[in-house]
Each structure stands twice: as C-alpha cells, then as structure tokens.
Amino acid sequence: MKAELTRLLEPVERSFFLFGARGTGKSTWLRQKMPDAVRFDLLDTSLQMEMIAFPSHLEALVGNVSPDTWVLLDEVQKAPALLDEVHRLMELKGWRFVLCGSSARKLRRGGADLLAGRALTLTMEPFSFAELGERFDLSKALEWGLLPVVWSDLSLAPDILSSYLDTYLREEIREEGAVRKLAPFLRFLAVAGQVHGQVLNLQNIAREVAVPRSSVEGYFSLLFDTLLAHQLPAYRPNLKVRETAHPKFFWTDSGMARAAAGLLRDPPDRSWLGASLESLIFHELRTANAVFGRHRPLAYYRTAAGAEIDFVIETARRAAETPPSVVCIEVKMAERWNRKWERPMRDLNDLAGIRVEKMIGVYTGKQAYHFDGLDVLPVDQFLKRLYAGQVF
C-alpha cells in the first residue's frame, strides 16, 4: 500500500511490550509513533550476539541521555537476558523501554519474567475495517486476509503468503528448535489450516497428523504463543443446558490459514469463505475490544443439541443477585437472511438467569432489518456500528 495507514493502536506513557505476529506492521507503527526513540534492532546479527554475551553493554550503547528517554529494542526475543538489564536501567536511569517482538514465548523460555508488571503489554493485529476505511474490500479480505504485508500488493498475495509461511517456519521453528521434527509439524499445519473456525478435537487431529495428542497440544501452543492463532472459548452460563465446552480455533488471519492449508492457488469454496467471514468478525471484535479498552470476554455458545451462537460477548458479569448480560452475534455468508438463524439467540434470550442485551445478525446481503428486538446488518454496517461503540 503506497500510503501508510494510521493504526488504531496508541502508545502508552510507560514502558511497554509490543507483541504481534510477523507482518502485522509493528516496525512501521513504531517509526510513526516513536520517531525519536533510541533504536536497536536485534535482527542485526552482530548486535544480537553482543547483547546475548554482554547485556550490560546496553547502558553504554544508549549513552548519556536524560530520564524518560524512550529506548526501543526490536526483536527482543532474540536476547531474553536483556530483560534483566532493562529492568535495572528502568530503575537506575528512569529510561522508558519499548520491547517489540513476535511473541513472549522465547522470553519466558529464557527465564525472563516480563519485568513483573513494570511494562504494559500491547498487541498489534492485522489491519482492521476502521483502519482501512474506504480501502476495505470485503471479498479481498475474505480471500487473502488483512495482513499489512499482503495489502501492500494484493496482486502478489499468493506469493507473499507463501513466503510468509516459509519465513515463519525458518525463523520461529527451525532457528529456535521449537519442534524436534519438521515433517510432522508441516502435516499439522496443513490440518490446522483446514480446521480454521472449527471446534477443536485434538484426538482427531492427532490421528490425522499421526502424532501423539501431546504433540498436537504442543503444536497448537506454538501457534498461540507466536500469535498466529487464537482460541475462542465456549460460553457456559450454567443454565442447566448441556453445552459444548471445547474451544474454537481461529488463525489470526485467514490468509495465514489459507497458506497453511496449501490453498493459495485454488479458489476458495463457499464453506471456506464462511469460516473466513467468521474469522474476520472475530478479528474485528478483538481489535475493538482492545483498542477501546473494553476487555470483555468473547466466546461462542453451542448446546449439545447443536444450536450455536457464533459470538457471545459478556458485557456484565454474574453477581450475587444479578444475572450476566451478553450481546449475541450470528454471522452468515449469505445474501439473504433466513429467520431460522435467529432461533439460538432467541432461545438463549428466553432462558431465565441471563440477560441478552442485544441480538445481532451479520450477513453479506445489502439490506438492514429489525425483527422484534433483533438487528440484521450487512457486514459493513455492523463494522461501522462496532467502531462507533454501538455493539458493546
């Protein structure tokens, strides 16, 4: 994309970690927001080796600068031992640090304590509807995802996503020795790409990949730790209804899922696009939740009988004398809204012990409707309401 877009995420006034999957635009954002920071890029091999061997050299490299100076360490997970020195310099010098990386996994594995709360944690997601504005194109977003590195040239999306996956395997997997054998992990990635947007059944996946279930659990943990994927937990309001308890699995970006599944050269079918639409709404809900500081629990709801609500947002917790309040959202890849899709939301609304604050249907049609307390909205209208603070 020729012109850099303004991101919704804003820096804070105290030291912070900035995590995000590769290609989400962390470095670009930092150049925009913190142009005067003293910057060190640990992708520089000589600097990386020096910081691993002599973390105390960081003080001399920063030099004689004033308190409250911002010091930026990019790819900080390359030298976990630096965090002890950062902690010391925060206390001794009063410097503020930006610690940027693709995950906290290697930092924790290296024994780092993530500064014991002395630094906040921010997360950079792929582009959002609100950031792209008039450039947002739903069909392209469903086909190729919303990674900034992809939107820089959508005509090359298959090649960029293929390279993206290779970079992930090389830098996150091979270099860090995160898995013992690469072949089973590659089989796992292909299967994980196919179960994008589905309820996780680890035993079935382990059988298909031909590895123990414990290995599959480790592989999924690796995707979560490197921020390539998220879990959507099942909502369990304890209403004496048998409910599904397993989480759903979503890649952070549908383009990533398509690359992992090996589907970059094949046109996506309607089922894939449906999962991609659900994934996009999940991404936008996560982004709005974080950017606006709501921090509301996101979940899905499914009974043992198969009735499902794609998203349940808890807007008020259960208290001693008051039930929880929720917003329910059902997402459909359809040009016409079928009113039978409302039934799970209305059934939940009819149950005692829970307050359904809003019921919203999201679909790919053009008309908005209001049916007896339930709003049905085209995707773009729903997203406009979301970023106007009118959903939750």
WOJOWO-V387845 format. One record per helix or strand. SS is the DSSP state (2 for helix, 1 for strand). FROM is the first residue (numbers start at 1). TO is the last residue. If there is no record, write none. Layout:
SS;FROM;TO + SS;FROM;TO
//
This chain:
1;16;19 + 2;26;33 + 1;38;41 + 2;45;53 + 2;57;62 + 1;70;74 + 2;76;79 + 2;82;93 + 1;96;101 + 2;105;109 + 2;114;117 + 1;120;123 + 2;129;135 + 2;138;144 + 2;148;151 + 2;154;174 + 2;182;194 + 1;198;199 + 2;202;209 + 2;213;225 + 1;229;234 + 1;243;243 + 1;248;251 + 2;254;261 + 2;270;291 + 1;298;303 + 1;308;316 + 1;324;332 + 2;339;350 + 1;354;363 + 1;369;371 + 1;374;378 + 2;379;387
//
